Amino acid sequence: MPEEPRPRIDITVDGAAWSVPADCTIAAAFTEHGQVAWRRTRRGARPRGLNCGIGVCFDCLVTVNGMPGIRACLAEARPGDVICTEEGSGFGDQGS
């Protein structure tokens, strides 16, 4: 028996409209859209994204609805979320 398609929700990521599966994490939304890195380090601008997947590290941080420093691997994507990628430490210090 074929599996029914999962319902989808709409979010905005860096100004782009994305449709993602309902009940997925923000990190899963990024990987579904082919982005494996969505933050750059403060020193060296090295790309970071999903690393541990369980909230231990700080590699997957994003800003969600104006709140910086959210771990994308733990945060569920919710309809209407506005998500911005981050640079630096991932706590709202864009460009640092």
Secondary structure as UniProt FT lines:
FT   STRAND          8..13
FT   TURN            14..15
FT   STRAND          16..21
FT   TURN            22..23
FT   HELIX           26..32
FT   TURN            33..34
FT   STRAND          37..40
FT   TURN            42..45
FT   STRAND          47..49
FT   TURN            59..60
FT   STRAND          61..64
FT   TURN            65..66
FT   STRAND          67..71
FT   TURN            72..74
FT   TURN            79..80
FT   STRAND          82..87
FT   TURN            88..89
FT   TURN            94..95
//
